[in-house]
Amino acid sequence: MRLRTAASKKEGVQWLEKAAAGGSLTGQYNLASAYLYGDGCRADAKRAIELCRACAEQGVADAHNMLGFIHAT
């Protein structure tokens, strides 16, 4: 997910936080991506890994891929 402006990126991350807190796997995965790349928030690899692990444990294949990418870099 890529957001367009700084304001919309920040707002997007706020919505992703709400979706992730509500149990949305898509929200968790997209929030992990935002934290990994600093897209709308400060980059935080630790938080990205936490979110990815939570998704991967629930069977999200893309989260497994992201974890592999994080650990390879």
Residue frames as a rotation matrix with the C-alpha (Angstrom) as fourth column:
MET 1
0.585 0.811 0.000 0.00
0.811 -0.585 0.000 0.00
0.000 0.000 -1.000 0.00
ARG 2
-0.658 -0.750 0.077 1.35
0.751 -0.660 -0.006 3.40
0.055 0.054 0.997 -0.94
LEU 3
0.410 0.765 -0.496 -0.27
0.795 -0.567 -0.217 6.60
-0.447 -0.305 -0.841 0.26
ARG 4
0.427 -0.153 0.891 0.04
0.777 -0.442 -0.448 9.92
0.463 0.884 -0.069 -1.58
THR 5
0.251 -0.316 0.915 0.59
-0.197 -0.942 -0.272 12.93
0.948 -0.112 -0.299 0.67
ALA 6
-0.791 -0.610 -0.049 2.20
-0.046 0.139 -0.989 13.29
0.610 -0.780 -0.138 4.08
ALA 7
-0.539 0.665 0.518 -1.16
-0.831 -0.321 -0.453 14.13
-0.135 -0.675 0.726 5.66
SER 8
0.490 0.772 -0.405 -2.97
-0.820 0.566 0.085 11.26
0.294 0.291 0.910 3.97
LYS 9
-0.112 -0.613 -0.782 -0.11
-0.102 0.790 -0.605 8.89
0.988 0.013 -0.151 4.83
LYS 10
-0.919 -0.232 0.319 -0.34
-0.309 -0.078 -0.948 9.80
0.245 -0.970 0.000 8.51
GLU 11
-0.129 0.959 0.253 -4.12
-0.963 -0.059 -0.264 9.45
-0.238 -0.278 0.931 8.46
GLY 12
0.367 0.220 -0.904 -3.79
-0.619 0.783 -0.061 6.15
0.694 0.582 0.424 6.60
VAL 13
-0.611 -0.655 -0.444 -1.52
-0.036 0.583 -0.812 4.77
0.790 -0.480 -0.380 9.29
GLN 14
-0.747 0.410 0.523 -4.05
-0.643 -0.244 -0.726 5.83
-0.170 -0.879 0.446 11.93
TRP 15
0.331 0.912 -0.241 -6.77
-0.943 0.323 -0.073 3.88
0.011 0.252 0.968 10.10
LEU 16
0.112 -0.376 -0.920 -4.46
-0.313 0.865 -0.391 0.89
0.943 0.332 -0.021 9.70
GLU 17
-0.881 -0.407 0.240 -3.79
-0.318 0.136 -0.938 0.97
0.349 -0.903 -0.250 13.46
LYS 18
-0.260 0.878 0.402 -7.54
-0.889 -0.054 -0.456 0.80
-0.378 -0.476 0.794 14.08
ALA 19
0.516 0.447 -0.730 -8.00
-0.752 0.645 -0.137 -2.02
0.410 0.619 0.669 11.57
ALA 20
-0.310 -0.734 -0.604 -5.08
-0.214 0.673 -0.708 -3.98
0.926 -0.090 -0.366 13.03
ALA 21
-0.861 0.027 0.508 -6.38
-0.509 -0.044 -0.860 -3.49
-0.001 -0.999 0.051 16.57
GLY 22
0.100 0.990 0.103 -9.73
-0.934 0.129 -0.334 -4.82
-0.344 -0.063 0.937 15.38
GLY 23
0.077 -0.139 0.987 -8.11
-0.135 0.980 0.148 -8.02
-0.988 -0.145 0.057 14.15
SER 24
0.925 0.261 -0.275 -7.87
-0.282 -0.011 -0.959 -7.28
-0.253 0.965 0.063 10.43
LEU 25
0.366 -0.818 0.444 -5.03
0.588 0.573 0.570 -9.34
-0.721 0.052 0.691 8.94
THR 26
0.333 -0.202 0.921 -4.90
0.848 -0.364 -0.386 -7.03
0.413 0.909 0.050 5.93
GLY 27
0.881 0.027 0.473 -4.67
-0.140 -0.939 0.314 -4.06
0.452 -0.343 -0.823 8.27
GLN 28
0.753 -0.636 0.167 -1.88
-0.044 0.205 0.978 -5.74
-0.657 -0.743 0.127 10.25
TYR 29
0.242 -0.675 0.697 0.08
0.886 0.447 0.124 -6.62
-0.395 0.588 0.706 7.13
ASN 30
0.428 -0.032 0.903 -0.27
0.618 -0.719 -0.318 -3.17
0.660 0.694 -0.288 5.59
LEU 31
0.954 -0.113 0.277 0.65
-0.277 -0.688 0.671 -1.53
0.115 -0.717 -0.688 8.88
ALA 32
0.540 -0.805 0.247 3.75
0.386 0.497 0.777 -3.73
-0.748 -0.325 0.579 9.06
SER 33
0.182 -0.435 0.882 4.68
0.973 -0.050 -0.225 -2.53
0.142 0.899 0.414 5.59
ALA 34
0.753 0.143 0.642 4.18
0.135 -0.989 0.062 1.09
0.644 0.040 -0.764 6.62
TYR 35
0.880 -0.446 0.162 6.46
-0.273 -0.196 0.942 0.61
-0.389 -0.873 -0.294 9.63
LEU 36
0.413 -0.756 0.509 9.04
0.712 0.616 0.338 -1.27
-0.568 0.223 0.792 7.59
TYR 37
-0.075 -0.410 0.909 9.34
0.942 -0.329 -0.070 1.50
0.328 0.851 0.411 4.99
GLY 38
-0.650 -0.122 -0.750 8.45
0.514 -0.798 -0.315 4.49
-0.560 -0.590 0.581 7.15
ASP 39
-0.766 0.450 0.460 5.44
0.347 -0.313 0.884 5.21
0.542 0.837 0.084 4.96
GLY 40
0.194 0.865 0.463 3.29
-0.021 -0.468 0.883 7.63
0.981 -0.181 -0.073 6.96
CYS 41
0.995 0.023 0.098 5.13
-0.099 0.041 0.994 6.94
0.019 -0.999 0.043 10.19
ARG 42
0.183 -0.976 0.114 8.64
-0.974 -0.164 0.160 6.64
-0.137 -0.140 -0.981 11.54
ALA 43
0.212 -0.188 -0.959 10.30
-0.440 0.858 -0.266 3.44
0.873 0.478 0.099 10.31
ASP 44
0.014 -0.131 0.991 10.27
-0.974 0.223 0.043 0.84
-0.226 -0.966 -0.124 13.07
ALA 45
-0.339 -0.236 -0.910 11.62
-0.626 0.780 0.031 -2.57
0.702 0.580 -0.412 12.07
LYS 46
-0.995 -0.034 0.097 10.85
-0.098 0.595 -0.798 -4.06
-0.031 -0.803 -0.595 15.49
ARG 47
-0.295 0.955 0.002 7.15
-0.477 -0.146 -0.867 -3.15
-0.828 -0.257 0.499 15.20
ALA 48
0.080 0.272 -0.959 7.07
-0.990 0.132 -0.045 -4.33
0.114 0.953 0.280 11.58
ILE 49
-0.715 -0.420 -0.559 8.46
-0.371 0.906 -0.205 -7.71
0.592 0.061 -0.803 12.66
GLU 50
-0.850 0.457 0.263 5.93
-0.142 0.282 -0.949 -8.00
-0.508 -0.844 -0.175 15.51
LEU 51
0.050 0.926 -0.374 3.05
-0.738 -0.218 -0.639 -7.34
-0.673 0.308 0.672 13.13
CYS 52
-0.078 -0.163 -0.984 4.46
-0.901 0.434 -0.001 -9.67
0.427 0.886 -0.180 10.46
ARG 53
-0.947 -0.306 -0.103 4.89
-0.225 0.855 -0.467 -12.49
0.231 -0.419 -0.878 12.95
ALA 54
-0.518 0.828 0.214 1.31
-0.299 0.059 -0.953 -12.07
-0.802 -0.557 0.217 14.13
CYS 55
0.300 0.618 -0.727 0.08
-0.903 -0.061 -0.424 -12.29
-0.307 0.784 0.540 10.53
ALA 56
-0.359 -0.531 -0.768 2.38
-0.757 0.646 -0.092 -15.17
0.545 0.548 -0.634 9.63
GLU 57
-0.952 0.019 0.305 1.16
-0.212 0.677 -0.704 -17.14
-0.220 -0.735 -0.641 12.64
GLN 58
-0.072 0.994 0.080 -2.35
-0.269 0.058 -0.961 -16.77
-0.960 -0.090 0.263 11.24
GLY 59
0.069 0.044 0.997 -1.32
0.639 0.765 -0.078 -18.08
-0.766 0.642 0.025 7.82
VAL 60
0.879 0.210 -0.428 -0.71
-0.138 -0.747 -0.650 -14.91
-0.456 0.631 -0.628 5.80
ALA 61
0.566 -0.671 0.479 1.81
0.806 0.573 -0.148 -16.00
-0.175 0.470 0.865 3.15
ASP 62
0.517 -0.366 0.773 2.84
0.281 -0.781 -0.558 -12.43
0.808 0.506 -0.301 2.29
ALA 63
0.816 -0.212 0.537 3.81
-0.569 -0.460 0.682 -11.92
0.103 -0.862 -0.496 5.92
HIS 64
0.703 -0.599 0.383 6.14
0.361 0.765 0.533 -14.92
-0.613 -0.236 0.754 5.72
ASN 65
0.430 -0.521 0.738 7.72
0.828 -0.099 -0.552 -13.36
0.361 0.848 0.388 2.64
MET 66
0.657 -0.150 0.738 8.12
-0.197 -0.980 -0.024 -10.00
0.727 -0.130 -0.674 4.36
LEU 67
0.865 -0.358 0.350 9.76
-0.317 0.151 0.936 -11.64
-0.388 -0.921 0.017 7.37
GLY 68
0.522 -0.687 0.505 12.21
0.771 0.634 0.065 -13.36
-0.365 0.356 0.860 5.03
PHE 69
0.448 -0.312 0.838 12.96
0.514 -0.676 -0.527 -10.04
0.731 0.667 -0.142 3.37
ILE 70
0.827 -0.098 0.554 13.49
-0.443 -0.719 0.535 -8.29
0.346 -0.688 -0.638 6.72
HIS 71
0.765 -0.524 0.375 15.84
-0.081 0.499 0.863 -10.98
-0.639 -0.690 0.340 7.97
ALA 72
0.490 -0.581 0.650 17.77
0.864 0.421 -0.275 -11.10
-0.114 0.696 0.709 4.69
THR 73
0.473 -0.285 0.833 18.56
0.311 -0.831 -0.461 -7.39
0.824 0.478 -0.304 4.76
